[in-house]
């Protein structure tokens, strides 16, 4: 097996900064092969608008993967319905965005790609086109036939996974069940093992309530749900500890004891991680039969074609996908 990975890169919302980032990334060489899924005419148009040199080469799935050359994009074509105006959303091109994701999904499932990295999409304009779409995570999970995945964000210093994702706060308590937590814990631990090479990952679990419930005086979920789930998962040989108060587990000395933190809800864990490493953070979907990473930012329509967008997070997402791909090969 080649030690060069082949990574699919979906270019995201065409009116946003996704195409810019793909072109900026291509200005430097890459250790592995990056296949950009996009309309090549869009890539050339955006390169001209950015005044950046670009050579476009159509992807040959029968070729051996090789490192990316500076100034060159290997592309897998999908066609836009209408010409793109940078910064201006157009529902007519929403089916194109979905097609780029479907091509990436197909390639990951049939082994063409080792992983997929996603540039940001705009959920609103996709739904405006009467295409039901709740996000990348759900799209890939549904397409792969997986009923449970785990969202984890990571920087070089910190990994934070979520027990619930995009829920109103009033719904979080009902969503944190013992069965759900056990599923999430297994996916998280196995993902850290197979995709990060951590044979016995140590994971801290946050409580749901202030002070982790203060012995039941500030909420009972710790005693009735979280603690029993931790006890059961530990009996199965996994190293989970807690529940810890969220306002103390993210102390540097405490974090040094763990490989990841499992937060109960979105804004319990992610503000800490993004404060610590925004721009270097990578969004990872665990539990899929393939590797998927993404940037930690949105479409930034106001920056499209301006030359002011930063590809730092996209490069970090690609680096993470490569690391995870190589780890899976040796796990």
Beta strands, then each sheet from edge to edge (+ up, - down):
strand 1: 6-10
strand 2: 33-38
strand 3: 55-58
strand 4: 72-77
strand 5: 115-118
strand 6: 150-154
strand 7: 159-162
strand 8: 202-206
strand 9: 239-244
strand 10: 260-263
strand 11: 282-286
strand 12: 291-294
sheet 1: 3+ 4+ 2+ 1+ 5+ 12+ 11- 6+ 7- 10- 8- 9-
end
